[in-house]
Amino acid sequence: MAEPTVPYPLFPPLGLLNDHAHVEQPINLEVRRRLELVPEHLNALKAWQTGMGFLMKQSRRSGFQDRHYKMLCPIIESMMHWSWSIRGIALADWDSADARAFIEFIMRPPIAWVTTPGCSRYSKKTRGNFANKPLDPLWRPIIRQTLSGDDPGLSSKHHRNWFLTHGREYFAFTDSLLTDAGIGTGNPFRDLSPKDFEARTENRRTILTSEQLSDLMEITESLANYSEKLEPFLFIVAAAVHSDIPMRALTATQTIKPTFSYFKPRDFQVSDPVQSQPKTEFASSYLASRLAFAKGPGFFESPLYLGRRFHLSAPFQPYFQRYAQFRHQHDPLLSAHSYLLPLMHGIDAYGYGSLIEKFSEFTASILQDLRARPASARMHWKGSDKLDPSASLTFAELRESAKRAGLIPKGFVSQDVGANDNVWPDIGIRQDISKSHWFQTH
């Protein structure tokens, strides 16, 4: 496979399309010159003529507008440039394997093929005859809202589907021309489906060592120290590493909006293995002072996990206090009934899907910072896949790693929560509804 070259526009703006109706080659001299440089066996000029015929036909469709043309042109141009500069075959010679390889290329194109919105096909700085108008050097056939690094990950579904749909339409057009001539060859896109290109990611979970977790926590706290908007994510990372709270329990559903009240006070008596024995005067005094000065919750309960109590390890306490203080600083009316992870200034709470997305962005910044730090050169990071620029870090990986490192206390079935087995708990809908009547109309 050849190295990807920088593509250039092949077709004129929609307003000049009719001027090309009966020409054998591009009116623009720069496009004509470049097509002449394409190896003869690739039949570039013939492909350009066929592409012009296809665009002419599409432009006559009812409701066809400039926005449709701007979407359609780059798709045909991408097929031509990929066929000539990368595949090394004439566009007319494609089979299903070529069409499949093209879509796979489009799913993750090189950065040289991509730009952000705003570029024109031809230079806006020069006026005069279209034939002498220079090409815009910043033009690219694939447009995305944002670019990041040399691997933009531009495999959005709607772009993939556009290429499949219009690629199929283009070859249906060319096949109709060949059929009329008695030499139809079939449509290489005919058997391709969007499902053929669905991302199939391996469910591979990395187990981090306690040293690696320590480095990641240090980076997480450092990032939050310089950006207040990251404070909630420091809190979530701490919950992943120092508690057994499921991430879903921290997020909202249509009927359940987690609040600070889900965190319960610590019960020192529960952890005392010799409760039945009388305590000494000193011990009683010490425990009383310990209880008086202790801050932070001891466990977490959620109506999503009936009868479960999720204990919190001691290192979680300062993170909880930090987050509570941060929230109180921005909302003096903060109370036990305030949303744990609020949206829109406390009007709503984060749902699971939106939080997963934001958390993924945050953990990507953690790994990016790690790769730039001297810590990444330490022995315990040697060979780690987390140093790969394409690596990700999930809540589940942090949780499983913390469990393996012995950092998380196990949750247990509470004797207090849901004691009345016949009554559903109050989850914000109705109170004291019998389980046998829960799904009946009231």
Phi, psi and omega in degrees: 000135180286161176289138179298129177261168180282119181288164177221158181292141181251335187246156182282167173299160182302323182296339180252009184297316182294335178294341181261010188300324186237021179266154182267346181209166183301142175287322179292124187291328179292316177297318180299316181299317182292322178296327179292338180277347178289134180312140188300324184291349179273354175051049185297317182295321177296319178296321178297316179298318178294319178299320177297319178298319179295315180295322177300314182296316181296323183292343179272356179290148181298131177083002181292128183231177182300324180294327176292320180295318181294335177276323186284315183306308182299333178292313179294320179295323178297317179299318182293310182296319179297318182297319183279311190268339184245310181281329178074029178226161177290144181300325181292346183264008182298145167238187185297328179294323178293316180298318179295316180296325179295314180296322177296324176294316181294329180298331178213077184282160174292154184298335180294347180260002192237144174215172175263164183301149175122343180280147177256167181284321181236156184300132177272350185279341182248144177246171177117202185298134180299329182299328183258007183287128178286156177282150175285116183294344181268355181293140174220153184285339184249125185245129175226157183291323182225151175237148179213111176065203181263008178224079188292347179057057191263033186270049179291146188296319185292326176293317177302315182293325176299315181295321177296313184295309185282334172296319177297319179295319180297313182286336172295322178294312181294325180292326178294325177293319180289324179296320177299330179269000178082019182227035180302140183242355181095165184259117182295342179269358189305315187263008181271139181229150177306328181295337179293343186240016176295139180294128177245089182274141178286137179275065183259123185248123180276133175262119181268149178280168179297326178294319178294319177299320179298317178298317182294321178295321179297317179294318180301314180294323179296318179297317180293332180295338183248005178205112183297330182294348180266356180304316179300329183280331170298318178299318181291318177299318178298321178295326179291321187269332187239020175206173177250021180290124176295144180300324181297331180289342179273350186249164187269150167245187179295331185247343183240121178239102183304136178236174178298339181293346178291339175274130184249153180297154177289144178244101184292334182293327184296324184274000181277112184287348181235052185299329186286342183275143179293141181271149176289164180299319180295314182298318180298318179295318181295314181296324179295317179291325179296320179291323183291323184264352181291136178234153179097157183282163178253333179203174186228138176230146179218140176295348175288337182233078186299134177077007181254140172239126181254110181286155181245134179284159183304320180297346179286334187303311181297329178290321177296314180298319179298314182294318179297320179293320177300314180295320181293326179297325181266347179214091181301341180269013180305135181218180178298339183262008176284146180299140182293313179234085189281157172236155173052052177058036174089003180288326180220180180233156181299131170275168186297312184298313182292326179290320177303316181297312181293322180294323178297319177297320181292314181294332175296322178290329176297312181293324177298318178294320179301314182297336181270355184262153174301335181302331182293343180271356180292158185302322185287353174257355184300125178079003182289136178289348179288348177274351177289134180302337181267003184289156176232167180222123185249162175301318182297323178293318177298316182295311182296321179295318179295323177296315180297328181276359179074027183268350188244126174286144182285141173287156178218163180285122182282144176274350185259328184279130178065037183298323176276100187292346183264357183237129177287147179288161177286113177242028174093006179253291175213154181262151171054046175264129180297143178302324182292342180249006187300320184264008178270157179285134180240000000 
